[in-house]
Amino acid sequence: MQGFGGIVKTRARVLLAALVAVFAVLIPALASAHVERASYWPDSAPDRSIKPAAGGKVPVARTLASALDRGAPGNTRVVCQHGSLGKVRDAIARARRHGYDIRPHDHRSLSRTGAARLLSINKQLMRRCGFSEIQTAVMASRNNDRVVVMPGLYKEPTARKAPTDDPACASLKETNDKGSTGALSYRYQYKCPNDQNLIAVMGRRPNGSPPQPPASDRHGIPDLGACIRCNVQLEGSGVSADDVIVEGGDAKTGNHGPGQGVKDVGVRADRADGFVLRNMTIRHVNEHAIYVMEADGYLLDRFKTFYAGEYGVLTFVEDHGVMQNCEAKGSGDAGLYPGAGAETGSQRDTAVEPKFRYNQRIHHCDSHHNTQGYSGTDGNAIHVDHNNFYDNSQGFTTDVFTAPGHPGYPQDSDLIEHNNFYSNNFDTYPPNADPNDVISSTIAPVGDGLMIAGGNGNVIRNNRFWDNWRRGVMIFSVPDQFVCGPAGVDPSQLAGCNPSAVPPSTSYDNEVYGNVMGKAPDGTSKPNGDGAPGANRTDFWWDEYPANTGNCWHDNGSFTSTPPPPVQPGAPSEPHTLPDDCATSAGTGGAYGQEAELVNCLLDVQNGTGTCDWFDAPPRP
């Protein structure tokens, strides 16, 4: 055992030296214009101080027609522009002739009856219009209210003029869990809502100040105030999301790049339990098109995001949430990002969460033309199903790379099923990237369908992977030492991370089964990588990190892999083959250069040696 421990420690030190050096340089380069505050998981129980209660479950969207019901809970505020009713008529006429797209893979038609009904509702809404800017209507709203936005292009001129880094709020900055000073506290966002955001839905009153330094236990928001804008619904009244556009930058570029905007965030819902956003497009912002933070209960439905500098959608420390029927395109980091989801999976504190449950679901979305279709650092217990991740640099990743500041380490318990991951070969890295299109703000191997970079207990089943020119699925470990110790982060602020852990606490019990590899839905052969001996371009790639257990691949039909498939499927796992038995699987150290590749590529990020090919699209197989 002593000799084995020495091997593990040596490997850990090699990886550690590389990772720490790389990210010490990388993270400042990728830092956002604003420093984010330390954040906490909301209480998962409903808040019954208002009626109906807020949170405790995913909210149900109210129908557009119900906005006309004066007896319904809350008030309705209508936002319109000169010519909005004409735009409704035009949208209805187009949809009657040609149909309309919920997303590229979901084309629908509009019936004569549906068209007449929608026009009638909008005529009545027009008579009740009292606002020309969305933010003004939101600020006037209270619990259970709704803001209905009629078709048009909304640039939000008042919010655009609000100063950035407003001196009036400078005293409300704080130190976050990464040790960074100048983080924008909740009180900062509440007092200066348009400093960072084009539209801000601030759900609760401030209530004192959070602890400094931040508490290591992130269950419960310490400075939570009373609901003032909980159960708020923000929606467009057009045929589809294309009819109501929140414009953060230059409208002349349409739904194309580049993505520079006047504000970092398009729509922010902060501590807004029960928030619903639907039937709108948000585009051209510097960081995140939609940002939902510290909220219990959200629904994002029938929405589109285009050209955000970082994320199309960022949800952080969320519970009881759903994203559905969406399109996310042009993000410098990821189209869809549920980060630090509530700890409700296999690694949960059973005193807080007695039963395993998925806390968020993402389904029936198309995420394409981003650096990553999906990303979720410490995104725990997320159910991801019936989506299309295509034409990104990388289709999907969940990781612990940037775990400092992300509660819930290490990542665990995602269920990834019935998705398509294909043709993720879009190069967003200079010099190959078009400066007027997407420029990556993160690290991703171009040509990869899905990556688990230090996650536990994830299930990847019944998906289809094809035409990803590097690999279909990558799974590898990330040592704790990199995440919590030498990077200069106080390990007490990252619960679950142990800088002296050998072997590491990541990359255990991931099960991959029932997937179709290298074949398009029509049966055409479109391999992931070329599977050639020594090429290391394959369907499945595993680093075989020593002592990692429980990772297995079974019932995936015909496939190529590194390490190679087992000689006798169903027999106890042999060393240096891809295990198909979860009970006997154990890493024995990569025999095919896996760890050398990881170290080389991460060092290349720092030193620019040009020896790593991750940041170039591989040649077509």
N, C-alpha and C positions, 0 to 999 in steps of 0.2 A: 504493500500500500504506500510506503514511503516513496518508492521509485515512481509509482503512478502519479502521486501528488506532485512530485518534482516536475514531471512532464507537463501536468496541467498548469502549474505555476509558471513554467517557462513560456508556454503558449500564451497564457494570460498576460504576462509581462510584455511579450512581443506585440500582441494586439493592443494592449493598453498604451504603450509608447506611441504607436501609430495613431490611434484614435484620439488621444488627448492632444497631440500636436496638431492634428488636422482640425479638430473642432475648435481649438483655441483660436485658430485663424478664421475658420469658416463662420462660426456663430456671429461674431460682430459684423461680418460682411453681410449676413442675411438678416440682421436685426431690423425690426420695423421702425418706422419714423417715430412712433410712440412706444413707450415702454409699458407693457401690460402689467396689471396688478396681480398679486397672488390671489388665487380664487379657491372657492370651497363648493363642495357638493351641496345642493339644496336638500332640505328635509323632504323625503319622498312622500310624506303624508299630505293629504289635502289641507289647504288653509281654509278653515270654515268661518273665518272672521268676515268673509263676504259671501253673498248668495247670488248665484250658485257658487259652490266652493271652487277655489283655484288650485290647480295642481293635483297630484295624486294619480293622474292618468293622462293619456293623450287627449287633448281637447278635440271636440267634434266641430267641424266647420259649419257655420250657419249658412243657409242658402241665401243667394243674392236676393230672392224675392222677399225673404223675411226682413230685409233691411227696411221695407216699407211698412212693417207692422209696428205701429206706435205702442202696442201693448207688450212688446217683447222686452226682456231685460236690457237695460242700457239705452243709450242714445246713439243715433246714427248721424254722422257728419259726412257730407258729400263734398268731394273735391272735383272741380271741373275746370275746363278752359273754354275760351271762345272757340266754338266749332266742335266741341266734344260730341254733340249729338250727331253731327254730320259724320264724324269719324266712326261712330257706332254703326250708322247706316252703311258706310263703306266696308267696314269689317264684316258685317252680316252679308252683304252682297258678295264679297270675295269668298266667304265660307260657303255660301250657297252654291257658287259656281265651281269652286275648286276644293272645298274642304279646308281643313286647317290642321296644324301640327301641334299636339301637346308636347312632343319631342320628335326627333328624327325617325324613331321607330314606332311612333304612335300617331297615325294620320286618321282624322275623324271627319265626319260629315255633319252638317247642320240641317235639320229638317225644317220644313216650312212652318210647322207649329212652333218649334223651338226658336226660330228666327223671330216670329211675331211676338212670342212671349218675351224674348230678350229685349226687343225694341220697346215694347210697352213698359217694361221695368225701367229702362234707361230714360224714357220720357218723363216718368214720374220722379226719378232721381234728379233729373236736370232741374225740375221745378223746386227741388229742395237744396240745390247746391248753394253753399255758403262760404266756400274756401277755394282759393286758387293754388295753394301750396299744401303739400301733404304734411309737412312738419307742423305747420300752424294748426291743422286739424288734430294731429296727434297730441299736441301740447294741451289742447282744449278738452281732450278725452279723459275719462275716468274709468273705474272698474266696469267691466261688462259692455263698454262702448265699442263701436265699430266705426272705421273710416272706410268709406267706399270711394274709389278713385275712378272717375270716368276716363275713357280713352284719351290719350294725349301723350306728349313728351314733357316730362316734369324735371326741370333743371334745379328747382328749389333755390331761387336767387337769394332769399334772405339767409338761408343756411350757408350758402356758398360764401357770403360776405363775412360770416362769423370768423373771428381771428383764430389762427392756429397757435398753440402754445400761449393761450390767453393769459396775460399777467394777472387778471382777476382771479384765476384759479391756481396760480403757481403755488400757493401755500397748501394746497390740497394734494400735492404729490406725496408719494410714500416710497418705501423700499420694498421690493418684491422678493420672492423666494429664490431668485437667482443672485441676490445681493445687489441688484441694479437699483440705483437711486432714480428718482424722477418718474416712478410708475404712476399712471393716472388712476387714482383711487375711484371708488364708486361715487364718492361725494364730488370729485372732480367732474366725472361724466354727468352727474345730476345737475350741477350748477352750470356747466359749460357744455351742453349736450351736442352742440354743433362745432366744437373745436375739432373733433376727429371725425364726426359722423354727419352725413348729409341728412339722414332721418334717424332720430333716436327715440325709441320707446322705453322710457325709464319707468320700470314697473313698481318700484317701492320707494318710500321715503328713506333717506339715510337715517341711521340710528347709531350714533357714536362713530368710533373708529375701530378697525380690526386690529388684532395684536401685532406688535412689531418686536422681534421678527415674527413672520407668519407661523401659525401653529402647525405642527407636523401632522396632527390628525385633521383631515379635511372634511369630516362629516359635519354638516351644519354651518350655515353662514353666520359668523359671529356678530356682524353689525347689521342684521336684517331688520328692516323697518316694515311698517304697515303697507299693505297693497294700496296703490293709488291708480295703477293702470294694469291690473291683472285681468285676464280673460278679454283682452283687446283683440279684435280681428281687423286686419288691414288687407283689402282686396281690390282688385280691378274689376270693373263691370263690363269689360269687353267680351268678345267671343273667346279669346285666348290670351295668354301672357304677352303675346306680341303687341297687343293693343294699348297697354299701359306701360310706359317705359320711364324708369327712374334713371336719369342721365347724370353720371358723375364726371364726365369729361367732355370730349368733343363729339357732338351728335353727328357731325358730317361723316365720321368713320362708320356709322351704322353699327352692325353687330360684329365688326371686325376690329383689329388692333390698329395702333398700339393702345395699351390700357391705361395711360396716364390720366389721372383725375385731379380734381381740386380738393378732394377729401380722401381719407384713408378707407372709410367704411361707407357703404351705400345705405343699408338699413340695419340698425343695431337694436336688438331687443334684450335689455339688460335687467335681470331679476323680474322679468315680465312673465310670471307664471300664467299658463293657459294661453300663450300667444299663438295667433293664427295668421299666416301670410299666404295669400293665394292669388293666382292669376295675374302676376306681374313679372316684368323683366327689370333687372338691375344690372347696369354695365358701367365699365370704364372707371374703376376706382383703384387707388394705389395699393390697397391691401385686400379687404374682404368685401364682396358684394353684399352678403348677408351674414350677420354676426349675432348669434344667440348665446348668451352667457349667464351662468348661474340661475337658470330658470328651471322650474319643475313643471313640465307640460308644455310642449310646443308642437305645432303642425305646420309644415311648409309644403304646400300643395300647388301643382300646376304653375310652377315658376321657372324662370330661365335666368341664367347669369352669363355674362359675356365679358371677358377680358378684365379680370381682377388681377392685380399685381401678385397676390399670394393665393387666396382661396375664393372660389365661387361661393361656397357656404362654409363658414366656420361655426361649429357649435362646440362649446367648451364647458366642462363640468356640468353636463346636462343629465336630466332624467325624464323618463316618460315622453320621448320625442319621436317624431316621424318626419322623414323627407320622402316625398312621393311625386310621381308624374312630373319629372323635371328634366331640364337640360342644363349642363354646365360645360362651358367652353372657354378656352383661352386663358386659363389660370397659370400664373408663373410657378405656383406650387401645386395644389390639388384642386380639382373641381369640387369635390365633396370631402369634408374633413370633420368627423365627429371625434374631437380630442378629449382625452381624460374623462370618458364616460363614467357614470356612477359605478362604483365597485359593487356590482350585483352578480358577478359570475362566480367561478369556482374558488377564487381567492378572496371572496368577500368576508367581512366581519359578520359572523352569524348573529352576534348580539344586536347588530344594526339591521341586517337584512337576513332574516331566517331562511328564506327560500331563494334558490337560483331563479333569476329572471333576466330576460333581455331588456335593457333599459331604453334602447333606441332601435328603430328600424329604418332602413333605406331601401326603397323598392321602386321598380318601374321608372328608373331614371337612365338617361344617356349622358355619360361623362366622357368627353372626347376633346382632342386638340388641346390638352393641358400637359404640363410636365408629368403629373400623376393624375389618373382618373379619380383615385380615392387615396386618402392618407388618414391615419389615425394614430398619432403618438399616444400610447397608453389608452387607446380607445377600447374600453373593456365592455364585453357582453353586448356587442352590436350585432343585430341580425341584418345581413345584407343579401337581398334576393331579387331575382328577376330584373337585373340591370344589364346594361351594355357598357363595357369599358373598352374603348377602341380609339385608335389613332392618337394615343397619348405617348409620351416617352416611356412611361411605365403605367401599366393598367391599374395596379392596386398595391398599396403597402400598408402594413401596420407595424409599428416599431417602438423602440425605446431609445433611439439615438438622441433625441432632444428631451429626454425625460425630466431633467431638472426644471422645476416649475410646473410639471404635469402630474397632478395627483393620480394615484392608481398604479404605480409601478409594482411589478412589471405587467405589461399588457397581457390580457387573457380573455378567453371564452367567446371569441367571435364565432358566429355561424354564417358561413359564406356558401350560398347554395343557389343553383338554378340561374347563374349569371353567364354571360358571354364575355370572354377576354380575348380580344383579337386585334391583330395589326397594330400593336403598340410599339411603333418604330419611329415616331415623330421626334426629330432631333431639335431640342430647345437649347442646346449649348453652343456658345460661340466657339469657333467662327462659323459653324454651319447654320446657326439660327438666324432667321430674318429679324433684324432689329425693329421692324415695324409690326412684328407679329409677337409670338410668345418667347420671352427670355426666362430661362429657369431661375428660380430663387431657392432651389433645394438640390439635394443629391439624389439621383436615380439612375440606375443602369438602363440605358436606352435599349428597347427591344425585349423587355421583360413583362410577362403577363401579370404575375402576382408575387409579392415578397413578404415573408414573415421575418422581420429582423429583430429577433429577441422577444418572441411572444410565446405564451403557454396556453395549452388547452383549446386551441382553435380547431374548428372543424371546417374542412374545405371539401364539399361534396356536390356531386351532380351538376358540375359546371362544365362549360366547354371552352377549351383553350386552342386557338389556332393562329398561325401566321405571326407569332411573336418571334422575331428573328434571332433573339438571344436565347431565352428560356421561357418555358411555360410558368413554372413555379420555383421560387427560391426560398429556402428556409435555413437560417443560420443563427448562431448564438451571439450575444453581445455581453461581454464581461461587465459585472457590476462595477469593477474598479473604474472603468471609463465613465460610467453614468453618474456616480455619486461621490467619488473621492477626489482624485487628483485634478479634476476640472475646477477645483476651487469652490465647489458648492458644499455648504454645510450638510452632511448626510442626514442630520436630524430633521431636515426640511423635506426629505424625500422618503417617506415611510415605505418600508419594504426593501430598500436598497442597502446593501452591506458591502462596503469597499474592501473587506477582507474575504469575501465569499469566494471559495475555490472548491468545486467548480462553480460557475456563475448560476444565478437564479433564473436565467432566461432560456427559452427554447426547449420546452418539455411538452410532451403529451399532445402534439399536433397530429391530427388524423386527416389523411387525404384519401378520399375514396369515391368511386362512382363517377369520376370525371372522364370526359371524352377529350383525348389529346390529339392535336394535329389534323383534325378533320373539320371542315366547315359544315354548317347544317345541311347543305345539299349533298354531303358525302365526299366532296372534293378533298384530296390530300393537300393540306397546307401546313407543313410541319412547323413546330416551334424549334428554331435552330435547325441545324442540319444533321445532328446526331452522329457526325463522323468521329471515328476514334481519335482521341486527343484534342478534338476541337472544343470540347466542353460546352457545346451549344446543344441543349437538350430540353426535354419536356420537364423533368424534375431534377433539381440540384439541391444537395444537402451538404453542409460543411462537415458532418460527422464529428462535431465537437466532443471531446472526451467526456464521458459520464452523463451526457444528455440522454435521457431515457423517454420512452413512450411515444416517440415520433414514428409514424408508420404510414405506408402507402399501399393500398390494396384495392382490388376490383376496379382498376382504372383501364382495363383493356390492354391494348398494345401500346408501349411507350418506350422512350429512350431516357436514360438517367445517368447522373453522376452523383454517387457511385452507381455502378451498373445494377440492373435488376437482380433479384435473388436467383441462384441457379435452380433451386427447387421451390417454387412458390408454395407457401403454406408451411414450409419446414421452419424450424427455429432459425432466426436471422443469422446469417454468416457475416463475419467481419468484412468490412469494406464492400458491402452490397447494400442496396436500398432496402431497409426492413419492411416486411409486410405484416409482421406480427407485433402488435402494439405492446403486448406483455413482455416480450423478450428484447425489444429494441434498445440498443445502447450505443452511443457514439464511441468509436475506437480511434479517432484521429483521422483527418482527411488524408487519403492516400493518393489523391488525384490533383493536388495543388490547390485545394479549395481555400485554405487559410492563407496561403501565399498570395492568391488573387485578391482576397479581401484587404490584406495589409498593403499590397502594392497599389491598389486603387485608391485607398484612403491616403496614403503618402503622396500619391500623385496629385491629389487635390491641393495639398499644401505646397509641394515643391515644383509642380508643373513639369514633371519629368517626361510626360507624354508616353509613359509606358502602360497606361491603363486604357482599355478600349471601351469602358463603360459609357463614356460621354460622346460616343459617336454611334450612329445607327449601324448595326452589323450589316454585312452584305446579305442580300436576299438568299435564303437557302436554295 
